[in-house]
Structure formats: structure tokens, C-alpha cells
């Protein structure tokens, strides 16, 4: 039973990480060089509607680097099971950002399924959110760096 739980946790980590990793790869031109169209998206296009008010993204160049980095670092940490609960929380927040963009009618670049429409929340953001919540609640499982760290600390 423990092995099945460990495999399920690993599958959840990989399934949640993949769409964010793939989207993150579209943000960069090379090592530490963000694409100009990514900055332009945050500066000119992305205007989320929250509580009936349209908002602009302040410091779009900084936001592009931070979010682009998070789309690479958080999925990588999640797959290896390092800081799993924190990584899953970060991806849950990013899921909310993608949902807010699509709810506002803005196609979010890098997410193939992120086409505005009535089914988007059911087919994309709801499963991502559910996976993130499960990982936050239950942790990384047996096959993870979190487990190795826990065992080494507990063994002292």
C-alpha cells in the first residue's frame, strides 16, 4: 500500500509540474534572458479583472522574470520532491493567475489549453488546483527529497 501511495504522489507531482514547466520554457530565449514578448504580454495585454475592476501589472519586466522563473523552478522542485508543499502552493497561486487571465478573456501564452471559454476552469484550472491541494495536504510521499531530508533530521 505504501508503494502505491508513493507512486500516486509521484504521478501527481509530475502531472502538475508538466504544464507549468512547458509554459515556463516558452518565456525564455536563453539562460536568464526573458523573451521580449513575455514582458510585452505583462505590460500591454494582461489586464486581469478582479472583483469587477481591471488591473494593470506594475513593473511588468520584473513580473515577467519572477513568474517565468517560478514556472521553471517550482515544477523542477515539485518533480524531485523538494519543498513539495511550498512548491505546490506556488503553483496553486499561479493556477489562480492563469484562471483570472482566462476569466478575463485573455489567452495566457504558453498554456495550450488556456483558451478562454466556459469549460476552461473545469478542464484545466480545476484539475491543477485539485492536484496542488492534494500535494499541500499529503506531501511528497516516499520517493522525494523531502522524505530524505526528514529521515536525516529525524535520525539525529
C-alpha positions as CSV (number, residue, x, y, z in Angstrom):
1,X,0.0,0.0,0.0
2,X,2.9,2.4,0.8
3,X,4.3,1.9,-2.7
4,X,1.0,2.7,-4.3
5,X,0.7,5.9,-2.3
6,X,4.3,6.8,-3.2
7,X,3.7,6.2,-6.9
8,X,0.4,8.2,-6.7
9,X,2.2,11.1,-5.1
10,X,5.0,11.0,-7.7
11,X,2.4,10.9,-10.5
12,X,0.6,13.9,-9.0
13,X,3.8,15.8,-8.8
14,X,4.8,15.1,-12.4
15,X,1.3,15.8,-13.7
16,X,1.1,19.2,-12.0
17,X,4.6,20.2,-12.9
18,X,4.4,19.4,-16.7
19,X,2.1,22.2,-17.9
20,X,3.9,24.8,-15.9
21,X,7.3,23.6,-17.0
22,X,6.3,23.6,-20.6
23,X,4.8,27.1,-20.3
24,X,7.9,28.3,-18.5
25,X,10.2,27.1,-21.3
26,X,8.3,29.5,-23.7
27,X,9.2,32.5,-21.5
28,X,13.0,32.4,-22.0
29,X,15.3,32.9,-25.0
30,X,18.3,31.5,-23.3
31,X,19.9,31.3,-19.9
32,X,18.5,34.2,-17.8
33,X,17.2,36.1,-20.9
34,X,13.5,36.6,-20.8
35,X,11.7,37.0,-24.2
36,X,10.6,40.5,-25.1
37,X,7.1,39.2,-26.0
38,X,6.8,37.9,-22.4
39,X,7.5,41.3,-21.0
40,X,5.1,42.9,-23.6
41,X,2.4,40.5,-22.5
42,X,2.6,41.6,-18.9
43,X,3.0,45.3,-19.8
44,X,0.4,45.6,-22.5
45,X,-2.0,42.6,-22.8
46,X,-2.5,41.1,-19.4
47,X,-5.2,43.1,-17.5
48,X,-6.9,40.7,-15.1
49,X,-10.4,41.6,-13.9
50,X,-10.7,41.1,-10.1
51,X,-13.8,41.9,-8.3
52,X,-15.1,43.8,-11.3
53,X,-12.1,46.1,-11.6
54,X,-9.5,45.8,-14.4
55,X,-5.9,45.9,-13.1
56,X,-2.6,46.6,-14.8
57,X,0.5,44.7,-13.8
58,X,3.0,47.1,-12.1
59,X,6.7,46.6,-13.1
60,X,5.9,44.2,-15.9
61,X,9.6,43.4,-16.7
62,X,10.1,42.3,-13.1
63,X,6.9,40.4,-13.0
64,X,7.9,38.6,-16.2
65,X,11.2,37.5,-14.8
66,X,9.7,36.4,-11.4
67,X,6.8,34.5,-13.0
68,X,9.0,33.0,-15.7
69,X,11.5,31.8,-13.1
70,X,8.7,30.4,-10.9
71,X,7.4,28.4,-13.9
72,X,10.8,26.7,-14.2
73,X,11.9,26.4,-10.6
74,X,8.6,25.3,-8.9
75,X,7.9,22.4,-11.3
76,X,11.5,21.2,-11.1
77,X,11.4,21.3,-7.2
78,X,8.0,19.5,-7.4
79,X,9.2,16.7,-9.6
80,X,12.2,15.9,-7.3
81,X,10.0,16.3,-4.3
82,X,11.9,19.2,-2.7
83,X,9.8,21.7,-0.6
84,X,6.8,20.0,-2.1
85,X,4.1,21.7,-0.1
86,X,5.6,25.1,-0.7
87,X,6.1,24.4,-4.5
88,X,2.6,23.1,-4.8
89,X,1.3,26.3,-3.0
90,X,3.2,28.4,-5.5
91,X,1.7,26.5,-8.4
92,X,-1.7,26.8,-6.9
93,X,-1.3,30.6,-6.8
94,X,-0.1,30.5,-10.4
95,X,-3.2,28.4,-11.3
96,X,-5.3,31.3,-9.9
97,X,-3.4,33.8,-12.1
98,X,-4.0,31.7,-15.2
99,X,-7.7,31.3,-14.2
100,X,-8.0,35.1,-13.6
101,X,-6.5,35.8,-17.0
102,X,-8.8,33.4,-18.8
103,X,-11.8,34.5,-16.8
104,X,-11.0,38.0,-18.1
105,X,-10.9,36.7,-21.7
106,X,-7.1,36.9,-22.1
107,X,-5.4,33.8,-23.6
108,X,-2.4,33.2,-21.4
109,X,0.6,32.4,-23.6
110,X,2.4,29.1,-23.1
111,X,-0.6,27.2,-21.9
112,X,-2.1,25.3,-24.9
113,X,-5.3,24.6,-23.0
114,X,-5.6,28.2,-21.9
115,X,-8.2,29.3,-24.4
116,X,-10.9,31.4,-22.9
117,X,-14.1,29.6,-22.7
118,X,-16.8,28.3,-20.4
119,X,-15.1,24.9,-20.0
120,X,-11.6,26.2,-19.1
121,X,-12.0,26.1,-15.4
122,X,-13.4,22.6,-15.5
123,X,-10.8,21.1,-17.9
124,X,-7.7,22.9,-16.8
125,X,-7.6,25.0,-13.7
126,X,-9.8,22.8,-11.5
127,X,-7.6,19.7,-12.0
128,X,-4.4,21.8,-11.5
129,X,-5.9,23.2,-8.3
130,X,-7.0,19.8,-7.0
131,X,-3.6,18.3,-7.6
132,X,-1.9,21.2,-5.9
133,X,-4.2,20.9,-2.9
134,X,-3.6,17.2,-2.6
135,X,0.1,17.7,-2.6
136,X,-0.2,20.5,0.0
137,X,-2.4,18.3,2.2
138,X,-0.5,15.0,1.9
139,X,3.1,16.0,1.0
140,X,5.6,14.5,-1.4
141,X,5.5,10.8,-0.4
142,X,8.2,8.2,-0.1
143,X,10.1,9.0,-3.4
144,X,11.2,12.5,-2.6
145,X,14.0,14.7,-1.3
146,X,11.6,15.9,1.4
147,X,11.5,12.3,2.7
148,X,15.3,12.0,2.6
149,X,15.7,15.3,4.5
150,X,13.1,14.3,7.0
151,X,14.8,10.9,7.6
152,X,18.2,12.5,8.0
153,X,16.9,15.1,10.5
154,X,14.9,12.5,12.4
155,X,17.8,10.2,12.6
156,X,20.0,12.6,14.6
